Amino acid sequence: MKPLSKAASEVRASTTLAIDSLAKKLKSEGADIIGFGAGEPDFQTPDNIRAAGIKAIEKGLTKYTPAAGTESLRKAVCKRLKEDCGLEYDPSEIVVASGAKHNVFVSLVALTNPGDEIILPSPYWVTYYEAVKMAGGVPVIVDADEKAGFKITARQLEDAVSDKTKALILNNPSNPTGMLYSRKELEAIAEVCKKHDLYVISDEIYYKLVYDGKEFVSFASLSEDARERTIVINGVSKTYAMTGWRIGYTASNKQLAKIMGNYLSHSTSAPSTISQYAAEEALLGDQSSVEEMRKVFEKRRNHIVARVNAIDGVSCIVPDGAFYIMMNVEKLVGKTIAGTYIKDGDDFAMALLEKGGVAVVPCSGFGAPNYVRWTYAASMEDIDEGMNRLEKFIKGIEK
Ligand SMILES: Cc1ncc(COP(=O)(O)O)c(C=O)c1O
């Protein structure tokens, strides 16, 4: 048979989903596993939002909508962006898709010509790397190590720019690091983007999950110039515990919005109509559950960070937002634990799953081979049990 698409064959499976499905398989075989892999809130979607979905079905709102989403949902997005981020957009500049992940992909398709370079600060969300390649672009990695708070500087960005650079993907707050850029840092980055005429895909999906009273700044709100060159990515998945409803959106200039809407109209068409009505309620209805969930996440973050840093051999810095910690396992590299020789974070994660009964995500796919990611979208009891198991597992180091 003739060979399949080279580009499609090169796409790697998501490491996040891979470890999650292995954990589920072991669990179904009777193993006692606690999962810290999946990137989704452990809360239920708030009642008012679920009721809006049910109401949409009862009212028979079950037909196609415009490809870029209903006018009323796009208006609701504009209202939320204005109130929360100080952004002014017209509904014609909003494109709703089947999850923010799809918005990321469609944004890249809209921007990328074959061979265009897209700059990715590392550690990066694994999907960016694959999506850049799927769109015909070339990912260019800029390392942001732990000492730099996992953040790149404007200087590093400038050094990575070539005459082929088309865009920067910024994830703020970040998955997997949880770090947040300050206004000053963003302004310096925006200057470089202006100077070299770069687009910015600013993924702000964790914007409501920020701790210690820190300020979240939307990249597009920095200046008129930043607004013109930015595609803001956001959605309801993380903020409203709606991962399964599959609603994300972009805010961008009109020309980009039109291209993305056209592309969607020939690929997925609009997302589920029922989910769109539920998302509208999420954006317009009572927002108190958002703050309640944020507070719970902040408590859990404080707890998990303290527990990790009390264990010899591993450490993590304090993340500003999202619901992940990056645990550094560098000191365990070259050791043998419970019969497994650890040569990197991947080996560590696999051994911790198989011998320690804890599922975490190895960060090689995120560009950080000596780290594993824990989500603290888990109950305090599970976090404690996970930490107890980690402690016991590490005590199994063979001398
Ligand atoms: C940084 C980032 N962007 C986007 C998404 C995707 O969100 P959605 O569920 O809306 O596709 C995720 C989900 O893990 C994420 O971590």
The ligand as a MOL file (V3000), in Angstrom:
LIG
                    3D

  0  0  0     0  0            999 V3000
M  V30 BEGIN CTAB
M  V30 COUNTS 16 16 0 0 0
M  V30 BEGIN ATOM
M  V30 1 C -2.4580 25.4320 28.1400 0
M  V30 2 C -3.7130 24.7950 27.6870 0
M  V30 3 N -4.3830 25.3320 26.6590 0
M  V30 4 C -5.5080 24.7800 26.2000 0
M  V30 5 C -6.0250 23.6270 26.7760 0
M  V30 6 C -7.2210 22.9840 26.1580 0
M  V30 7 O -8.4130 23.2650 26.7130 0
M  V30 8 P -9.7420 22.6640 26.1080 0
M  V30 9 O -10.1570 21.5700 27.0290 0
M  V30 10 O -10.7050 23.8040 26.1010 0
M  V30 11 O -9.4670 22.1560 24.7410 0
M  V30 12 C -5.3640 23.0370 27.8520 0
M  V30 13 C -5.8750 21.7830 28.4350 0
M  V30 14 O -5.1930 21.0040 29.0550 0
M  V30 15 C -4.1770 23.6400 28.3250 0
M  V30 16 O -3.5130 23.1230 29.3550 0
M  V30 END ATOM
M  V30 BEGIN BOND
M  V30 1 1 1 2
M  V30 2 1 2 3
M  V30 3 2 2 15
M  V30 4 2 3 4
M  V30 5 1 4 5
M  V30 6 1 5 6
M  V30 7 2 5 12
M  V30 8 1 6 7
M  V30 9 1 7 8
M  V30 10 2 8 9
M  V30 11 1 8 10
M  V30 12 1 8 11
M  V30 13 1 12 13
M  V30 14 1 12 15
M  V30 15 2 13 14
M  V30 16 1 15 16
M  V30 END BOND
M  V30 END CTAB
M  END
